Amino acid sequence: MASPAAVSFIQAPMAAPTVSATCTTGVCTTATFAYEIVAYNSNGATTPASPVSATVTNVASLVTTTNQNIITIPALSANISGYYIYRTLATSATGNSATTGYIGNAIASGSFTDNGLTATGIAPPASPVAGSLSVSTTCVTSCTATYSYVIIAYNSVGLPAMPHQF
């Protein structure tokens, strides 16, 4: 019988993300925004959500080229494959910018741009996410076959973790 393949938590302290506003047109103090990030690894395990960022003000409706919020993303590491980004506050915002919840996935260090992305309404997790997988075989006589399994796990917002072969 094969032993279970365990997926562990990421043990990484998360700091609040840094957010800056790019505002070149309109009244740049109309709406207030805040963000949280969640690190994940190649097994789909996550950290709890970071503390909420300091608030940033911008126009009521963020747009692609002139009015955006830039969220600074920490460096990736051997244990961190990317970050889920959540807009947690959108006071006095309008349109897509008024939605809160998951807004995107960052798979590179640097920054993530919120230009009025539609949020899912799904809040960041309060505690880490982990799981496990058990694969077992029973062989009675002359077992020479080799089996491989590819597992793709999906999180609560419908995003796939990296596929794993067992």
Secondary structure, DSSP 8 states (H G I E B T S, - for coil): ----EEE-----------EEEEE-SS-TTSEEEEEEEEEE-TTS-B---------EEE-SS--SSSEEEEEEE---BTTB-EEEEEEEEEET--GGGG--EEEEEE-SSEEEEESS----S----SS-B-EEE-------S--------EE--B-TTS-B---EE-
